[in-house]
């Protein structure tokens, strides 16, 4: 004879497992230490500064 299973309990258990998997994926994707965030911000600022330093200024054209 089969074992009786509470379907609500089974559904909630599956939902908890799915939520935990999603949380673990987000932690791996977005979770960074403060040092990593600061380093990434500094690298982005340096890249912006380098790009701005190499920007050419367009000469204004006379509209006569």
C-alpha positions as CSV (number, residue, x, y, z in Angstrom):
1,X,0.0,0.0,0.0
2,X,1.3,3.5,-0.9
3,X,2.3,6.0,1.8
4,X,-0.2,8.9,2.3
5,X,1.4,12.2,1.4
6,X,0.2,15.7,2.4
7,X,0.1,17.5,-1.0
8,X,0.2,21.0,0.6
9,X,3.4,20.1,2.5
10,X,5.0,18.6,-0.6
11,X,4.1,21.8,-2.6
12,X,5.5,24.1,0.0
13,X,8.6,22.0,0.3
14,X,9.2,22.2,-3.4
15,X,8.6,26.0,-3.4
16,X,11.1,26.4,-0.6
17,X,13.7,24.4,-2.5
18,X,13.1,26.4,-5.6
19,X,13.4,29.7,-3.7
20,X,16.7,28.5,-2.1
21,X,18.1,27.6,-5.5
22,X,17.2,31.1,-6.8
23,X,18.7,32.8,-3.8
24,X,22.0,30.8,-4.2
25,X,22.1,31.8,-7.9
26,X,21.6,35.5,-7.0
27,X,24.2,35.3,-4.3
28,X,26.7,33.9,-6.8
29,X,25.7,36.5,-9.5
30,X,25.5,39.6,-7.4
31,X,27.2,38.9,-4.2
32,X,30.6,40.7,-4.0
33,X,32.7,41.9,-1.2
34,X,33.2,45.6,-0.5
35,X,36.8,45.4,-1.8
36,X,35.6,43.9,-5.0
37,X,33.0,46.6,-5.5
38,X,35.5,49.3,-4.8
39,X,38.1,47.8,-7.2
40,X,35.5,47.5,-10.0
41,X,34.4,51.1,-9.4
42,X,38.0,52.3,-9.6
43,X,38.6,50.4,-12.8
44,X,35.5,51.9,-14.4
45,X,36.5,55.4,-13.3
46,X,40.0,54.9,-14.8
47,X,38.5,53.6,-18.1
48,X,36.2,56.6,-18.3
49,X,39.1,59.0,-17.6
50,X,41.2,57.3,-20.3
51,X,38.4,57.5,-22.8
52,X,37.7,61.2,-22.0
53,X,41.4,62.0,-22.3
54,X,41.5,60.6,-25.9
55,X,38.3,62.4,-27.0
56,X,38.7,64.8,-29.9
57,X,37.1,68.2,-29.7
58,X,35.1,69.0,-32.8
59,X,35.7,72.4,-34.3
60,X,32.6,74.6,-34.5
61,X,31.5,75.2,-38.1
62,X,30.6,78.7,-39.2
63,X,27.0,78.9,-40.2
64,X,27.0,81.8,-42.7
